[in-house]
Amino acid sequence: MGPYSSRDIFLFIIAFFFPPAAVAIKTGCSIDLLINFCLCALGAIPGIVHGFYIVHKYNDNIEDLEAGGLEYQRVPTEQPDRLVYGATAPPPPQ
């Protein structure tokens, strides 16, 4: 699976020609859409860059910790009653 879905690639193309449409599809009627309208009023390039940023930021294939996309594995320790998660070593006993 590539870093972007076919939907995201299509939204990149839309963002190049009409950035507010891509932002509206990706985030709905939100503050991002208002920001994009204001940036497009300043010029085409700021609106396009912001549209690309929004499509990239809300990528369909990025693993999201809050949505349960990542899992932490238990790290075995010498003390079976102590739970340690992640890749760091437990602190030395005191």
N, C-alpha and C positions, 0 to 999 in steps of 0.2 A: 504494500500500500504506500503510495507516495505521500509527500508532506501535505498536499492539498487535494481536496476532493474535486470532482468535476464541477460541482456547484460553485466552489470557491474560484476556480479558474474562470468560469463564466462570469462571476461577479467582478473579478479583476478586469475583464473586458468591458463590462458595463461601467465600472468605475472610471475607466479611461475616457469614455464618451460622455457619460452623465453621472458624475459621482453621487449626487443626492439619492438617485434611485438605488444604487448599490448599498449605500448606508441605510436607507429605509428598509430594504429587503433584509439586511443583516441584523439591524438593531431595532427596527420598528420606529414608531414615533417617539424619539427620545432626544435627549440633549445633544447627542452626537449628530443627529440630523440637523438640528439648529446650527451647530458649529459648522457643519459642512456647507449649509446654505450661506453662512456668513463668509466662509473662506472662498467659496465660489464667486461671491460678489466682489471679493478683493482681486480675484484673478483665477484663471483656469488651473494653473499649476498648484497652488495651495490646496484647492479643492480635490484635485486628483491625488495628490500625495496623502491627504487625510483619508480619502476613500480607500486607497490601497492599505493604509495603516489599519483602518477599521476591519477590512476583510481579513487581513493577516491576524489581527488581534483576536478576533472571534473565529478562528480557524476551526473547522469541523473535526479535524483529525488530531488536534493537540490534546494530550492527556491532561485532564484537569483533576487536581487533588480533591477539590471540594465536591466534584461530581462522582468521586469514587474511581477515577481513572488510574490512580496509582495505588499500589499496595506495598506496605512495609512488611518485610520478613523479620521474624524474630531471630536475633543474633544469639547463638548459644554461649553460655557463660559457665564458669566453674561453679557458680552458686545457682542451683536449680530453682530456688524460690525467688530469685531476683529477675525481673523482666527488663530487658534492654532492647530497644528498637533502634534501627539505623545502622550506620557503619562505624560508629565511634566506639572506642573501647570503654569499658566501665571504669569509673574512678577507683583508685587504689583503696583498699580497706583502711579505716582509721582506727 
